[in-house]
Amino acid sequence: MSELSYDDIKTTWENEVRNDGLQDLSDLRLSKMIDYLSNVRLALASTDAEKRIQADILTQEALNLEFIIEDLLTIRRQKILKAVLLGYRPKGDMTLAEEELFNRTQRALDGHMEFVKDSLAGSQPKKKKKTKDDVKKSKTASPETVEYVTVRFLQPIDDAFLGLDEKTYGPFKKEDIAMIPVANARNWLRDGTVVRIVTEEELSG
């Protein structure tokens, strides 16, 4: 995994600040930024007490990085929420967590708009009656509904694995495309094993 420099991280932040639109940010790049911050903290922790100047430099670098990364993610969150409210999908690539933020906020907004529509029509919010199947699913399903992500494999996965949905996936060859549970994809997105693919349905939705 190639390392980012401090200037690379700073440039990513500056581009986000200067542009109104959401800039591209992959899980892998964010992971490298976080790794860089962790390495600076480790270097600071292992610096001898006598090397005060070096410790001061590392302390300032860590503080700068903490500000840059927090501000970058905060600005991106504001842009994503603004996009939802204005009814469009940001053009820039989002991390998996940002994608979840966009989708969940969009669903919540859609639900509220339905509530407003019902209220104006003079009808009470509808309560869905639970069927036998719903009760059965609630007993077997995990607390949260399993979410999926479409990915392309940049490295092969030789062994099949069990997804969070208890289905078997794989093996996968390099360049294979598959839809797998988000929970299973997280680490692979961060280490570059896979990249996320945004489908036409997601872009239009």
C-alpha positions in Angstrom: 0.0 0.0 0.0 1.6 3.3 -1.1 1.8 5.9 1.6 0.4 9.4 1.4 2.4 12.4 2.4 1.3 15.2 4.7 1.0 17.4 1.6 -1.2 14.9 -0.2 -3.7 14.9 2.8 -3.6 18.7 3.0 -4.3 19.0 -0.8 -7.3 16.6 -0.5 -8.7 18.9 2.3 -8.0 22.1 0.3 -9.7 20.8 -2.8 -12.8 19.9 -0.7 -12.8 23.4 0.9 -12.4 25.3 -2.4 -15.0 23.4 -4.4 -18.7 23.5 -4.0 -19.3 20.0 -5.3 -18.3 16.8 -3.4 -14.8 15.7 -4.4 -13.8 12.1 -4.9 -12.8 10.2 -1.7 -12.4 6.4 -1.6 -12.4 4.2 1.4 -8.8 3.3 0.5 -7.6 6.9 0.4 -9.3 7.7 3.7 -7.8 4.6 5.3 -4.3 5.8 4.2 -4.9 9.2 5.6 -5.9 7.7 9.0 -2.9 5.4 8.9 -0.6 8.4 8.3 -2.1 10.1 11.4 -1.7 6.9 13.4 2.0 6.7 12.4 2.6 10.3 13.4 1.1 9.5 16.9 3.2 6.4 17.2 6.3 8.3 16.3 5.5 10.9 18.9 4.9 8.3 21.6 8.2 6.7 20.9 10.2 10.0 20.8 12.7 10.4 23.6 12.0 13.1 26.2 15.3 14.8 25.4 14.3 15.3 21.7 12.0 18.2 22.5 12.1 19.9 19.2 11.2 16.7 17.3 8.4 16.0 19.8 7.0 19.5 19.3 7.1 19.1 15.5 5.3 15.7 15.7 2.7 17.1 18.1 1.9 20.0 15.8 1.7 17.7 12.8 -0.7 15.4 14.7 -2.9 18.4 15.7 -2.9 19.7 12.1 -3.9 16.3 10.7 -6.6 15.8 13.3 -8.1 19.2 12.3 -7.7 18.5 8.5 -9.4 15.1 8.6 -12.2 16.2 10.9 -12.9 19.3 8.9 -12.7 17.4 5.6 -15.3 14.8 6.8 -17.5 17.5 8.3 -17.5 19.6 5.1 -18.3 16.4 3.1 -21.1 15.5 5.4 -22.6 19.0 5.0 -22.4 18.7 1.2 -24.1 15.3 1.2 -26.9 16.5 3.4 -27.4 19.5 1.3 -27.6 17.3 -1.8 -30.3 15.2 -0.2 -32.3 18.3 0.7 -32.0 19.6 -2.8 -33.0 16.3 -4.3 -29.8 15.2 -6.2 -27.0 12.7 -5.7 -23.5 14.1 -5.3 -21.2 13.5 -8.3 -18.1 12.9 -6.3 -17.2 9.4 -5.1 -18.3 8.7 -1.5 -16.8 6.4 1.1 -19.1 3.5 2.2 -20.0 5.4 5.4 -20.9 8.5 3.4 -23.0 6.4 1.0 -24.9 5.0 4.0 -25.4 8.5 5.3 -26.8 9.6 1.9 -29.1 6.6 1.5 -30.5 6.6 5.1 -31.1 10.4 5.0 -32.8 10.1 1.6 -35.1 7.3 3.0 -35.9 9.4 6.1 -36.6 12.5 4.0 -38.8 10.4 1.6 -40.7 9.0 4.7 -41.3 12.5 6.0 -42.5 13.8 2.7 -45.0 10.9 2.6 -46.1 12.0 6.1 -46.6 15.6 5.0 -48.6 14.4 2.0 -50.8 12.2 4.2 -51.3 15.1 6.6 -52.4 17.4 3.8 -54.8 14.8 2.5 -56.3 14.6 6.0 -55.4 11.0 6.6 -53.7 9.5 9.6 -50.3 7.9 9.2 -50.7 4.3 8.2 -49.7 1.6 10.6 -48.6 -1.5 8.8 -50.1 -4.6 10.3 -47.6 -7.4 11.0 -48.2 -10.6 9.1 -47.0 -14.0 10.2 -44.1 -13.7 7.8 -43.1 -10.4 9.3 -43.0 -11.9 12.8 -41.0 -14.8 11.6 -38.5 -12.5 9.9 -38.1 -10.3 12.9 -37.1 -13.4 15.0 -34.5 -14.5 12.5 -33.2 -11.3 11.1 -30.3 -9.3 12.6 -31.2 -6.0 14.4 -30.4 -4.0 11.3 -31.4 -5.0 7.8 -28.5 -6.3 5.9 -27.2 -3.7 3.3 -25.3 -4.6 0.2 -22.7 -3.0 -2.0 -21.5 -3.8 -5.5 -17.8 -4.2 -5.8 -15.1 -5.1 -8.3 -12.3 -7.3 -7.0 -8.8 -5.9 -7.6 -7.3 -9.0 -5.9 -8.5 -12.6 -6.0 -10.3 -14.2 -3.1 -9.4 -17.9 -3.2 -11.8 -19.1 -0.5 -15.6 -18.8 -0.2 -16.8 -16.9 2.8 -20.1 -16.6 4.8 -21.8 -13.3 4.5 -23.6 -11.5 7.3 -26.8 -12.6 5.6 -25.6 -16.2 6.1 -25.2 -16.8 2.4 -22.0 -18.1 0.9 -20.0 -15.9 -1.5 -16.9 -16.5 -3.6 -14.4 -17.5 -4.5 -13.7 -14.5 -6.7 -11.1 -13.8 -9.4 -9.5 -10.5 -10.1 -11.9 -8.2 -12.0 -15.0 -10.2 -10.8 -18.0 -8.0 -9.9 -20.3 -9.0 -7.1 -22.9 -7.6 -4.7 -21.9 -8.5 -1.2 -23.0 -7.4 2.3 -21.6 -4.0 3.4 -20.2 -5.5 6.6 -18.1 -8.0 4.6 -16.9 -5.4 2.2 -15.6 -2.7 4.7 -12.1 -4.0 5.3 -11.5 -4.9 1.7 -12.5 -1.4 0.6 -10.0 0.0 3.1 -7.1 -2.2 2.0 -7.7 -2.0 -1.7 -8.8 -5.6 -2.3 -12.0 -4.3 -3.9 -13.4 -1.0 -5.2 -17.0 0.0 -5.0 -19.1 0.3 -8.1 -22.0 2.7 -8.2 -24.7 1.2 -10.3 -27.0 3.2 -12.7 -29.9 2.5 -10.4 -28.1 4.1 -7.5 -27.1 7.1 -9.6 -30.7 7.7 -10.7 -32.1 6.9 -7.3 
